[in-house]
Amino acid sequence: MYGIVVYFENKRILHRKTKLSICLVLLALLCSVSVFSQEDKCIGLQKLIDKTYNFKPSKLTDAQQTAKSAEMDVVWNKVKANKEKLVPCLKKEMNKTNANNFFVFDAANLLFSLDKSDNTKKILLESYEKVDLEDIDPAYWIRVVGALGFEGFDTTKAAENWLKSSVDGYYLPQHGTRKVTKFIGSLAIYGSMDEKLATPALAKIASDEKHSARETAIILLMLQAIPESFERLKSLNTNGLSEANKVAIKKFLENPKIIKAREGKPKTTRKEFLIAFKELSEQKPDKFIELTIDVTDGEKDVVAVMKQEDIPLIRKARRYFAAMATPHTLEWYQSFTNILTTMIKKSETEIQK
């Protein structure tokens, strides 16, 4: 009797194992079908991308660019309509070693339209570092790089792309014939960036006798007007510089522009400035603009009422105007630089006393 029970128990076990084996086979088949289905979708997108991004924008006529733009819209719409399955395929194509830099740039913007995470912003920035600036709208490129720099991302590689490119500036419709020059573009990128990232990068270029943007880097270091940039300029290798540039650096270090504080009662209080500068750091300029309209020489009040502990906030406010990348960027930046220089020199004088 015992043997019969064992026999039937073994049969049950065997039966269960057989059912389990069949289930595993079916599951494997279903998974393979799913994988093949995903691969089919990726292959379809790959073929569409290869067909669409087989061009260099700067080499096309306006009519050809319009036609290609419509084709690119097809790629965008296809990915947006099936994000969960096609975004991984898109990233796979972007990561190929032979990927077209313009395709990667456009695809990164597509990803960013779907996801604003820091990881996507890093992908976006990497594409901006590599794209040929002759192939894209420099005004759009600069504004995005400036915005990322303002957020705290390291945009020094993108800055090098700008410095080395043949693009010499651009115009903005709302500013008429006033040009955003190559220099203003450089200021927009390095000026919007955190100084702890920008200063070492600029100092490296300024010390390189063979770098084509050496003089630009030196001027930007002078415009920074922070203790670190002063120290970098003092120890700068000036070999290869013209006598005029050497004199300019020496004059800046020994006799920088200082703002005379307003005599008597300030027209704007420290509290009002703190609110305005904080809002600027949050990309809300209205309060600050109101103050500049009410008091046109408000910098005299800034140096009178603001404290050393306020300098980081003032620097962040200055970065906002750099990131705007307009023909007025240099004027705004210089205004804040004069304020910061005055505050730094005031602090040094107080320490000496």
C-alpha positions as CSV (number, residue, x, y, z in Angstrom):
1,M,0.0,0.0,0.0
2,Y,2.8,2.3,0.9
3,G,4.5,1.7,-2.5
4,I,1.3,2.6,-4.4
5,V,1.0,5.9,-2.5
6,V,4.6,6.7,-3.2
7,Y,4.0,5.9,-6.9
8,F,1.1,8.2,-7.2
9,E,2.8,10.9,-5.3
10,N,5.8,10.7,-7.7
11,K,3.4,10.8,-10.6
12,R,1.9,14.0,-9.2
13,I,5.3,15.5,-8.7
14,L,6.2,14.6,-12.3
15,H,2.9,16.0,-13.5
16,R,3.6,19.3,-11.6
17,K,7.1,19.4,-13.1
18,T,5.8,18.8,-16.6
19,K,3.2,21.6,-16.1
20,L,5.9,23.9,-14.8
21,S,8.2,23.1,-17.7
22,I,5.4,23.9,-20.2
23,C,4.7,27.2,-18.4
24,L,8.4,28.2,-18.5
25,V,8.6,27.4,-22.2
26,L,5.4,29.5,-22.9
27,L,6.8,32.3,-20.8
28,A,10.1,32.2,-22.7
29,L,8.2,32.3,-26.0
30,L,6.1,35.2,-24.8
31,C,9.2,37.1,-23.7
32,S,11.0,36.5,-27.0
33,V,7.9,37.7,-28.8
34,S,8.0,40.9,-26.6
35,V,11.7,41.4,-27.2
36,F,11.3,40.9,-31.0
37,S,8.4,43.3,-30.9
38,Q,10.5,45.9,-29.1
39,E,13.4,45.3,-31.5
40,D,11.1,45.8,-34.4
41,K,10.0,49.1,-33.0
42,C,13.6,50.2,-32.5
43,I,14.5,49.0,-36.0
44,G,11.6,51.0,-37.4
45,L,12.7,54.1,-35.5
46,Q,16.4,53.6,-36.5
47,K,15.5,53.4,-40.2
48,L,13.4,56.6,-39.9
49,I,16.2,58.4,-38.1
50,D,18.8,57.3,-40.7
51,K,16.5,58.4,-43.5
52,T,15.7,61.8,-41.8
53,Y,19.1,62.9,-40.3
54,N,21.3,62.3,-43.4
55,F,22.1,66.0,-43.9
56,K,24.0,69.0,-42.5
57,P,21.7,72.0,-42.0
58,S,24.2,74.6,-42.8
59,K,24.7,73.1,-46.3
60,L,20.9,73.2,-47.2
61,T,18.9,75.9,-48.9
62,D,16.0,77.5,-47.0
63,A,13.6,75.4,-49.0
64,Q,15.5,72.2,-48.2
65,Q,15.7,73.1,-44.5
66,T,11.9,73.6,-44.5
67,A,11.4,70.1,-46.0
68,K,13.8,68.5,-43.6
69,S,12.1,70.2,-40.7
70,A,8.8,68.5,-41.6
71,E,10.6,65.2,-41.7
72,M,12.1,65.8,-38.3
73,D,8.6,66.6,-37.0
74,V,7.6,63.0,-38.0
75,V,10.3,61.6,-35.8
76,W,9.3,63.8,-32.9
77,N,5.6,62.9,-33.2
78,K,6.4,59.2,-33.5
79,V,8.4,59.2,-30.3
80,K,5.9,61.4,-28.4
81,A,3.0,59.1,-29.4
82,N,4.8,56.0,-27.9
83,K,7.2,57.4,-25.3
84,E,7.4,54.3,-23.1
85,K,8.7,52.1,-25.9
86,L,10.5,54.5,-28.2
87,V,12.4,56.8,-25.8
88,P,14.8,53.9,-25.0
89,C,15.2,53.3,-28.7
90,L,16.0,57.0,-29.2
91,K,18.6,57.0,-26.5
92,K,20.2,53.8,-28.0
93,E,20.5,55.7,-31.3
94,M,22.0,58.7,-29.6
95,N,24.6,56.6,-27.8
96,K,26.0,55.1,-31.0
97,T,29.6,56.2,-31.6
98,N,28.9,57.3,-35.2
99,A,25.8,59.2,-34.3
100,N,25.3,62.4,-36.2
101,N,25.9,65.4,-33.8
102,F,23.0,67.3,-35.2
103,F,20.7,64.3,-34.7
104,V,21.9,63.9,-31.1
105,F,21.3,67.7,-30.5
106,D,17.8,67.5,-31.9
107,A,17.0,64.2,-30.1
108,A,18.2,65.7,-26.8
109,N,15.8,68.6,-27.3
110,L,13.1,66.0,-27.9
111,L,13.9,64.2,-24.7
112,F,13.9,67.5,-22.8
113,S,10.4,68.3,-24.1
114,L,9.3,65.1,-22.5
115,D,11.3,65.1,-19.3
116,K,12.9,68.0,-17.4
117,S,14.9,65.9,-15.0
118,D,18.6,66.7,-14.2
119,N,19.7,63.6,-16.0
120,T,18.0,64.7,-19.2
121,K,19.5,68.2,-18.7
122,K,23.0,66.5,-18.6
123,I,22.2,64.7,-21.9
124,L,21.0,68.0,-23.3
125,L,24.1,69.8,-22.3
126,E,26.4,67.1,-23.7
127,S,24.7,67.5,-27.1
128,Y,25.2,71.3,-26.9
129,E,28.9,70.8,-26.3
130,K,29.3,68.8,-29.5
131,V,26.9,70.3,-32.1
132,D,28.3,72.4,-34.9
133,L,27.0,75.9,-34.1
134,E,26.8,76.7,-37.8
135,D,24.0,74.1,-38.0
136,I,21.7,75.6,-35.3
137,D,20.2,78.9,-34.2
138,P,23.0,80.4,-31.9
139,A,20.5,82.6,-30.0
140,Y,18.5,79.5,-28.9
141,W,21.7,77.6,-28.1
142,I,23.1,80.4,-26.0
143,R,19.9,80.9,-24.0
144,V,19.7,77.2,-23.2
145,V,23.4,77.0,-22.2
146,G,23.0,80.2,-20.1
147,A,19.9,78.8,-18.3
148,L,21.8,75.5,-17.5
149,G,24.8,77.5,-16.2
150,F,22.5,79.6,-14.1
151,E,21.0,76.4,-12.6
152,G,24.5,75.3,-11.6
153,F,25.6,73.0,-14.4
154,D,29.2,73.1,-15.6
155,T,29.0,74.6,-19.0
156,T,32.7,75.1,-19.6
157,K,32.8,72.6,-22.5
158,A,29.9,74.3,-24.2
159,A,31.7,77.6,-23.7
160,E,34.8,76.1,-25.5
161,N,32.5,75.1,-28.4
162,W,31.3,78.7,-28.6
163,L,34.8,80.1,-28.5
164,K,36.1,77.8,-31.2
165,S,33.2,78.1,-33.5
166,S,33.1,80.4,-36.6
167,V,29.8,82.0,-35.4
168,D,30.6,85.6,-34.6
169,G,27.3,86.6,-33.0
170,Y,23.6,87.0,-33.8
171,Y,20.7,89.5,-33.8
172,L,17.5,89.4,-31.8
173,P,14.4,90.8,-33.5
174,Q,13.3,92.7,-30.4
175,H,16.7,94.5,-30.2
176,G,16.9,95.7,-33.8
177,T,20.4,96.3,-35.2
178,R,22.1,95.9,-31.8
179,K,24.1,92.7,-32.1
180,V,24.9,90.0,-29.5
181,T,28.6,89.8,-30.4
182,K,30.9,86.9,-29.9
183,F,32.2,88.6,-26.7
184,I,28.7,89.1,-25.3
185,G,27.9,85.5,-26.1
186,S,31.1,84.4,-24.2
187,L,30.1,86.6,-21.3
188,A,26.6,85.1,-21.3
189,I,28.0,81.6,-20.9
190,Y,30.8,82.2,-18.4
191,G,28.9,84.9,-16.6
192,S,25.8,82.8,-16.0
193,M,27.9,80.0,-14.6
194,D,28.9,79.7,-11.0
195,E,32.2,81.5,-10.6
196,K,33.8,78.5,-8.9
197,L,33.5,76.7,-12.2
198,A,34.0,79.7,-14.6
199,T,37.1,81.3,-12.9
200,P,39.5,78.3,-13.2
201,A,38.4,77.7,-16.8
202,L,39.0,81.3,-17.8
203,A,42.3,81.4,-16.0
204,K,43.5,78.3,-17.9
205,I,42.6,80.0,-21.2
206,A,44.1,83.3,-20.1
207,S,47.4,81.5,-19.4
208,D,47.5,79.7,-22.7
209,E,49.6,81.8,-25.1
210,K,48.2,79.9,-28.1
211,H,44.5,80.0,-27.3
212,S,42.6,82.2,-29.8
213,A,40.3,83.5,-27.0
214,R,43.0,84.4,-24.6
215,E,42.2,88.1,-24.5
216,T,38.5,87.4,-24.2
217,A,39.3,85.2,-21.1
218,I,41.4,88.0,-19.6
219,I,38.7,90.6,-20.0
220,L,36.1,88.2,-18.5
221,L,38.3,87.6,-15.5
222,M,38.5,91.3,-14.9
223,L,34.7,91.6,-15.3
224,Q,34.2,88.9,-12.7
225,A,35.6,91.1,-9.9
226,I,35.8,88.4,-7.2
227,P,38.7,87.7,-4.9
228,E,39.6,84.5,-6.9
229,S,39.7,86.3,-10.2
230,F,41.9,89.1,-8.8
231,E,44.4,86.5,-7.5
232,R,44.4,84.7,-10.9
233,L,45.1,88.0,-12.7
234,K,47.9,88.9,-10.3
235,S,49.7,85.6,-11.0
236,L,48.8,85.5,-14.7
237,N,51.5,84.6,-17.2
238,T,51.6,87.7,-19.4
239,N,54.1,86.3,-21.9
240,G,52.8,87.0,-25.5
241,L,50.4,89.7,-24.4
242,S,50.7,93.2,-26.0
243,E,52.0,96.0,-23.8
244,A,48.5,97.6,-24.0
245,N,47.0,94.5,-22.5
246,K,49.6,94.3,-19.8
247,V,49.0,97.9,-18.9
248,A,45.2,97.3,-18.8
249,I,45.6,94.4,-16.4
250,K,48.0,96.4,-14.1
251,K,45.6,99.4,-14.1
252,F,42.6,97.2,-13.3
253,L,44.4,95.6,-10.4
254,E,45.8,98.8,-9.0
255,N,43.0,101.2,-9.7
256,P,39.6,99.4,-10.3
257,K,36.4,101.4,-10.8
258,I,34.9,102.3,-7.4
259,I,31.3,103.6,-6.8
260,K,31.0,106.4,-4.4
261,A,28.2,105.7,-1.9
262,R,25.3,108.1,-1.7
263,E,25.7,110.8,0.9
264,G,22.9,111.2,3.3
265,K,19.9,108.9,3.5
266,P,19.8,106.1,0.9
267,K,16.8,106.1,-1.4
268,T,16.5,102.3,-1.3
269,T,16.8,100.2,1.8
270,R,18.8,97.0,2.3
271,K,15.6,95.1,2.8
272,E,14.3,96.2,-0.6
273,F,17.5,95.2,-2.3
274,L,17.5,91.8,-0.6
275,I,14.0,91.1,-1.8
276,A,14.8,92.3,-5.4
277,F,18.1,90.3,-5.6
278,K,16.5,87.2,-4.1
279,E,13.7,87.4,-6.8
280,L,16.4,87.9,-9.5
281,S,18.1,84.7,-8.3
282,E,14.7,83.0,-8.8
283,Q,14.4,84.5,-12.3
284,K,11.8,87.0,-11.4
285,P,13.1,90.5,-12.4
286,D,10.0,92.7,-11.9
287,K,10.9,94.0,-8.4
288,F,14.4,94.9,-9.4
289,I,13.3,96.6,-12.6
290,E,10.9,98.7,-10.5
291,L,13.7,99.8,-8.3
292,T,15.9,100.8,-11.2
293,I,13.1,102.9,-12.6
294,D,12.4,104.6,-9.3
295,V,16.0,105.3,-8.6
296,T,18.2,105.5,-11.7
297,D,21.5,105.6,-9.7
298,G,20.6,102.9,-7.2
299,E,24.1,101.4,-7.3
300,K,25.1,104.3,-4.9
301,D,22.6,102.9,-2.4
302,V,23.7,99.2,-3.0
303,V,27.3,99.9,-1.9
304,A,26.0,102.0,1.0
305,V,23.5,99.6,2.6
306,M,24.5,96.1,1.5
307,K,26.8,93.9,3.7
308,Q,29.7,91.5,2.9
309,E,27.4,88.6,3.7
310,D,25.1,89.8,0.8
311,I,27.8,89.3,-1.9
312,P,26.9,85.7,-2.9
313,L,23.3,86.9,-3.5
314,I,24.5,89.9,-5.6
315,R,26.7,87.6,-7.6
316,K,23.7,85.3,-8.3
317,A,21.6,88.3,-9.4
318,R,24.4,89.3,-11.8
319,R,24.4,85.8,-13.2
320,Y,20.7,86.2,-14.1
321,F,21.5,89.1,-16.4
322,A,24.4,87.3,-18.0
323,A,22.1,84.3,-18.8
324,M,19.6,86.6,-20.6
325,A,22.2,86.9,-23.5
326,T,21.0,90.1,-25.0
327,P,22.8,93.2,-26.4
328,H,22.3,94.7,-22.9
329,T,24.0,91.9,-21.0
330,L,27.4,93.6,-20.9
331,E,25.9,96.8,-19.4
332,W,24.0,95.0,-16.7
333,Y,26.9,92.7,-15.9
334,Q,29.3,95.7,-15.7
335,S,27.0,97.5,-13.4
336,F,27.0,94.6,-10.9
337,T,30.7,94.2,-11.3
338,N,31.3,97.8,-10.2
339,I,29.2,97.2,-7.2
340,L,31.1,94.0,-6.3
341,T,34.5,95.6,-6.9
342,T,33.5,98.4,-4.6
343,M,32.3,96.1,-1.8
344,I,35.5,93.9,-2.1
345,K,37.8,96.9,-1.9
346,K,35.8,98.3,1.0
347,S,36.2,95.0,2.9
348,E,40.0,95.0,2.2
349,T,40.3,98.6,3.5
350,E,38.4,97.7,6.6
351,I,40.7,94.7,7.2
352,Q,43.8,96.8,6.8
353,K,42.5,99.2,9.4
